[in-house]
């Protein structure tokens, strides 16, 4: 990584949008998030492999299956999140990160800091959700 990021660096609106420091900040944030998810997944896989599925009691077996199913659904959501994280990292490399896919306008530092995989500005996201709600109500 070519950019030296100060330890206490926090992106702000007073600097050029998606300058090298901001790109590096978000690249590291996304990578740390991905690493954390992968570590959790590894722990889950180990726990599922260690679990003894030979439950003589039907209630215990049902409870175990329910927990296993919930854990697998959570892991599936996290797999999809990893794909979004990787897409965001590609957008950083391509110089597209931080810009709304609909309007092309900057998404905003606060929004990106809260949701680093965001691809829409708040306005575009709200319009998308309104449109989605209209179709869902039909």
Secondary structure, DSSP 8 states (H G I E B T S, - for coil): --S---TT----TTS-TT-HHHHHHHHHHHHHHHHHHHHHHHHHHHHHHHS----SSHHHHHHHHHHHHHHHHHHHHHHHHHHHHHHHHHHHHHT-TTB-TTT-SB--HHHHHH-TT--S-HHHHHHHHHHHHHHHH-
